[in-house]
């Protein structure tokens, strides 16, 4: 699939279907566990009561008694010696704690086992384990309570309810029940009355004690309400469709925005460097669009720089190369050794000029086109300024260069810088000032708690304010006294601005108190690594 929408949507749809299937499996397993527990609760009362009566009865009377009550309850009972059973010691321990074992033969029929004593097990085959098992429990419980007086029955019943039964059993009177007259008549005739409460999904059973007006009440008995798989499937499909529509709307919008990015990138790859994409938003796609636009701006600027450098290089190289060619012709025509040596000295100066020009080009390209590696260390910037001033004083004596020492405390003079690049920036500014000054140049370094500043002043003709921004452009020269007659290639101030950019600072130009121009470098004391 080529569409990102189809891939994302397909993956989400597959995940939802997988979750739905797993949820159905989990519901089925949970229902199975709940059904097993419910069946055990339904059968426990009857089998525990029967096993307790058998435990208190002599062994020779047990078979006859089991036959009679098996017929009354419609459950064929039998006794199995404990040593002949297949139960593990752990299962026998569970039976001894009042539990029963339910082995399903079919979906409804089961063999139920309870412990009588340390020698015998009680087993019974039940055709269907359901709420009707409670009828056998109440019938058998009524028989047991008939051996006690009316006053003793409540106490005995409370004991039986806590030990043998898994649902509430109590003794009530007609006045305490909400039975209809017909149901009361059925009770008086000895029948078991079953009341189903649909709203609460519960079952209650009533039976009248034969020798009194006491009513034996069993319940309420909560009916098993398994989570129907068809209903869950229907709800799952509904949720799946709803989520699918929501995902479609969300993913479709995302794909449209990505399509815009794709079309812009395609146009850009074919040479349309003016193309930009506007998708909006602060999410990942919006940030990707902003990154694309920034990348396009950077590439367009680099291409423009490349064209500008090609034009500048071809223009700047033409003069020294022409002089070299002219010098070669003069050497060929020279008649004396002194004339040849003079031409060779001029050619050597032209070669030095070419070497310096190439160095300027490489430095500017490195600072402009990529991210230079800054070796940041703490240095005394005032010492760097003093070093640059000393170098220029040794190279020329036309103008006076004054270094005004920094008067701040020693720690503030130490700043995180790349010493090589800062030295180059100061050197370019001082050299530029020396070319255009009439007689004097001043250089000073100052520092605050957060920023550093270097000011280079000259007493030359100055720079008009409308030209302040242009002087930092590559290969640009002014038309007044600061013309190409003073030398230079139009790259020095561009290099200075880029050095300041990579140090997180700025290069500025303004009017100088000396009457000429002031060039300033301002950058933060602490660099972001």
Secondary structure, 3 states (H helix, E strand, C coil): CCCHHHHHHHHHHHHHHHHHHHHHHHHHHHHHHHHHHHHHHHHHHHHHHHHHHHHCCCHHHHHHHHHHHHHHHCCEEEEEEHHHCCCCHHHHHHHHCCCCEEEECCCCCEEEEEECCCCEEEEEEECCCCCCHHHHHHHHHHHHHCCCCHHHHHHHHHHHHHHCCCCCEEEECHHHCCCCHHHHHHHHCCCCEEEEECCCCEEEEEEECCCCCCEEEEEEEECCCCCCHHHHHHHHHHHHHHHHHHHHHHHHHHHHHHHHHHHHHHHHHCCCCCCCCCCCCCCHHHHHHHHHHHHHHHHHHHHHHHHHHHHHHHHHHHHHHHHHHHHHHHHHHCCCHHHHHHHHHHHHHHHHHHHHHHHHHHHHHHHHHCCCCCCCEEEEHHHHHHHHHHHHHHHCCCCEEEEECCCCCHHHHEEEECHHHHHHHHHHHHHHHHHHCCCEEEEEEEECCCEEEEEEEECCCCCCHHHCCHHHCCCCCCCCCCCHHHCCCCCHHHHHHHHHHHCCCEEEEEECCCCCEEEEEEEECCCCC
